[in-house]
Amino acid sequence: MTERELFSRRGPVPDDWFEREEGVPMSKEPSRALTAALLAPLSGASALEIGAGTGGMTVELLRAVGPEGSVVSLEVSETAAALARTNVARAGLSARSSVILGRAPEDIPEELFDVIFIGGHGRGLESVADACWQRLARGGRILITAVTPGTTARALVRLEELGADAGFWRVASAAGRKAGGDWLLSAHNPIDLIWGDKR
């Protein structure tokens, strides 16, 4: 898929387009589509991503911010950072992407961002959220993904403590696939999308 095809196609980039490595996580297509929608409008925005993984969300953010925007991704794993860079390069988007090897919160860049996506936080959710809130421009949004109810509760409490206008969706998506002359559904694990707006 060329860069032109990547930008003109509707919907998220398919999961099977990305190069993968065992042990490196990647969000599913519906999750990436909803995350980009919840962070919209993104045209021309500066975005920070905590936890690049395979680079699936990195590519979606780069598509959404367009030629005038940029995405900085912080990734703790050398393997994941290299894989994310590879997938961004395959998409022809390296010029507007910076994948930094480092750990949050201590290695978060000292600049302001319009939107921040926290896809990986380890056990330091609160400290990562605090640091990201300091780097979020007024009028911006932080979005955190969670796969356990406990993490969702912690994220909501912290965002409200920081003064954010918070909310969340719980999404249990399923992908349709052709089976003979009919269609079947393959369910994905539920995921929570938690956001906080800075007024």
Order of alpha helices (4+ residues) and beta strands (2+ residues): alpha-alpha-beta-alpha-beta-alpha-beta-beta-alpha-beta-alpha-beta-beta-beta-beta
